[in-house]
């Protein structure tokens, strides 16, 4: 680092990618920096202040497990699909997710993946394959990346499990679930939105399906159903965060 660059860093310190405040712990990220460097073979490309980082605390173990759908539906062929969702969508998380999706903060998604990896490892979660919920081509071009993949990749590295994109894909560009408040309309919006890529052989595999946020669970349920119908032995839905009033303490 040149003297000029170093001086500029002192004069214009990095801002937190979440709140915009002073990233006061850039040189004190310890384990996160070490893990990030091991995974990406480069220096961390995001900045977060100590206050925001301290707000990223997982729920207690009895509040991490749910049924995939918040409201069960009749004639559900897979009513027992489980959802592992260890962080509440509130506080720092609720501020960070829009910054990831609409502010281009890919590094924060990677941080989420590292934190999720630590929690999942501690929880003893196992899988044969990890795959993210896909974005449509249009939405991926708009954002420049798929936040679900950016979360899934470090999760896979920490769990030492392969991560694969393209196992399922979006058949159409659905409306944004976050903009739909009616539960029935949310289900209709994602109904039939995914299809399986037949070049993959997932027969009997235990698959960890990853997304950033789950609310009603319809998006993950649609994607998981496609995987199950393609021959997966088990699918565990895994979202970094969400809000649920009804929990299921039965682990997957």
NUTOR-253858 format. One line per 5 residues: their letters; for each residue x, z, y of C-alpha. Coordinates in steps of 0.001 Angstrom, whole numbers, plus 500000, padded with zeros to 6 digits. Each point is the difference from the previous one (the first is absolute). Layout:
N
a) X,Z,Y | ...
END
This chain:
252
xxxxx) 500000,500000,500000 | 501447,499007,503393 | 500455,502492,502831 | 497400,498121,502057 | 497419,500052,497184
xxxxx) 500610,503698,499407 | 499660,500753,503708 | 496741,498046,500189 | 498709,502028,497053 | 500597,503191,501957
xxxxx) 498451,498629,503180 | 496988,498453,498253 | 499292,502030,496858 | 497686,498612,497356 | 496291,500653,500268
xxxxx) 497914,501265,497092 | 498239,497090,498301 | 496876,502110,499596 | 499439,501921,503247 | 502408,498277,502369
xxxxx) 501788,503242,500837 | 503722,500709,499737 | 501262,499561,496427 | 501873,503291,500159 | 501166,500132,496386
xxxxx) 501462,496510,499530 | 503273,501497,498816 | 498409,502662,497822 | 497887,498158,497420 | 502102,501176,497049
xxxxx) 498460,499078,496664 | 497731,497331,501480 | 503009,498168,501428 | 501865,500243,496699 | 497046,498714,497983
xxxxx) 499266,497240,502501 | 503625,498844,499869 | 499974,499998,496189 | 496776,497974,499855 | 500644,497465,502759
xxxxx) 503821,500006,500216 | 499819,500360,503765 | 499409,502560,502713 | 496463,501221,500594 | 498094,497633,502305
xxxxx) 497369,502397,501299 | 499968,502993,502333 | 497796,503065,499812 | 500058,503244,501943 | 500244,503402,498353
xxxxx) 496430,500881,500946 | 498521,496900,498361 | 502223,500331,496945 | 499001,503640,499549 | 496354,498900,500044
xxxxx) 500439,497844,496898 | 499180,502743,497518 | 498214,499227,496707 | 496802,501704,498970 | 500146,502825,497483
xxxxx) 499884,498839,496394 | 496316,500784,499592 | 499135,497582,502829 | 501940,496931,498849 | 497812,498674,497170
xxxxx) 496689,498181,500338 | 497756,497536,498254 | 500723,496534,501382 | 496544,499547,501525 | 498842,502690,502388
xxxxx) 496412,499202,498960 | 499502,498885,496374 | 497925,496879,499367 | 497664,499169,497134 | 501270,497885,497096
xxxxx) 503627,500533,501013 | 502119,498665,497105 | 502915,502262,500996 | 498455,503197,501395 | 503018,502162,499193
xxxxx) 502604,498164,502070 | 502090,502672,501714 | 501446,500003,503487 | 503176,501871,500939 | 499988,500524,503774
xxxxx) 502360,502782,501104 | 499884,499731,503816 | 496953,500569,502189 | 499078,497308,502501 | 500235,502239,503036
xxxxx) 502497,501076,502643 | 503274,498101,499828 | 498843,497785,497126 | 496932,498783,501886 | 502263,499154,502957
xxxxx) 502660,498332,497848 | 497802,497698,497890 | 498746,497911,502958 | 503598,499741,501235 | 500963,498581,496611
xxxxx) 497091,497575,499700 | 499682,498858,503591 | 503273,501039,501608 | 502450,498474,497542 | 501606,503326,499038
xxxxx) 501104,498938,496532 | 502598,502760,499874 | 497317,502687,500184 | 498305,498412,496972 | 503321,500267,498187
xxxxx) 500248,503654,501014 | 496502,500510,498564 | 501195,498413,496759 | 502989,502332,499786 | 497834,503060,500628
xxxxx) 497423,498778,497476 | 502807,499469,497508 | 501184,503591,500348 | 496478,501335,499498 | 499196,497687,497075
xxxxx) 503275,500886,498268 | 499254,503689,500389 | 496477,499385,498680 | 501385,498309,496882 | 498176,496700,500571
xxxxx) 501005,497287,497559 | 499334,496273,499796 | 501345,496852,498359 | 499527,497895,503124 | 499244,500600,503681
xxxxx) 498125,497416,502048 | 498650,500110,503567 | 496516,499037,501113 | 500552,496505,501439 | 499198,498747,503473
xxxxx) 498513,496600,500658 | 502467,497311,501057 | 498550,499986,503523 | 500251,503756,500450 | 503520,500134,498592
xxxxx) 501097,497287,502431 | 498344,501921,502804 | 501784,503286,499152 | 503229,498542,498669 | 499962,502225,496912
xxxxx) 497689,501715,497533 | 500049,503720,500746 | 498865,500768,496441 | 503114,498279,498621 | 502252,501801,502488
xxxxx) 498587,503288,498693 | 500092,498932,496352 | 503618,498811,499954 | 501761,503312,500791 | 497439,501789,497828
xxxxx) 501094,497798,497099 | 503683,500565,500679 | 499540,503771,500020 | 497889,499922,496813 | 502426,497457,498492
xxxxx) 497136,497639,499180 | 499756,496257,500744 | 497960,498880,503007 | 498324,496594,499894 | 498100,498088,502662
xxxxx) 497682,497171,499047 | 498512,501536,496864 | 496681,499758,501808 | 499225,498067,503169 | 497268,499733,502584
xxxxx) 497632,497105,499465 | 498657,500266,503537 | 500711,501674,503301 | 497565,502925,500072 | 498906,501825,503136
xxxxx) 501936,503126,500915 | 498610,502930,498034 | 500928,502335,502851 | 497467,498212,502212 | 497110,500362,497528
xxxxx) 498240,503354,499985 | 497156,499282,497580 | 500988,500872,496419 | 497949,497199,498438 | 501478,497411,502350
xxxxx) 503501,501217,499162 | 499300,499318,496327 | 498587,496544,500767 | 502964,499175,502234 | 502569,500338,497202
xxxxx) 497803,498952,497064 | 501799,497250,498085 | 502836,499953,502534 | 502812,500137,497424 | 501162,497887,497082
xxxxx) 502657,500446,497328 | 503059,497757,499840 | 499903,498798,496414 | 503773,499524,499853 | 500377,503749,499556
xxxxx) 499663,501810,496677 | 498693,503509,500663 | 498374,500590,496615 | 499924,503737,499301 | 502101,500929,503026
xxxxx) 499449,503129,502040 | 499862,498739,503588 | 500339,501921,503235 | 497992,498193,502692 | 501185,500915,503510
xxxxx) 498443,499812,503462 | 500506,501778,503320 | 496527,501471,500542 | 496879,500450,497896 | 496648,501073,501411
xxxxx) 497061,499019,497817 | 502329,498600,497313 | 498259,496623,499693 | 503100,497937,500774 | 502101,501759,497390
xxxxx) 497144,499957,497507 | 499628,496223,500312 | 503729,499465,499560 | 500212,502463,497088 | 497051,498344,498254
xxxxx) 501795,496638,500103 | 503055,501616,498380 | 497927,501716,497320 | 498139,496799,499154 | 503372,498226,499730
xxxxx) 501025,502396,497236 | 501664,502965,501697 | 499909,503095,497820 | 499532,502373,502943 | 499938,499733,503768
xxxxx) 500721,502918,502303 | 499019,499349,503597 | 502438,501512,502473 | 499479,500132,503756 | 502384,501712,502377
xxxxx) 497134,501526,501947 | 496264,500305,500486 | 497157,502402,500568 | 497710,501184,497240 | 497530,502855,499808
xxxxx) 499633,499906,496204 | 503113,500531,497917 | 500723,499550,496337 | 502539,502455,498646 | 500351,498151,496699
xx) 503383,498246,500205 | 500317,496408,498756
END
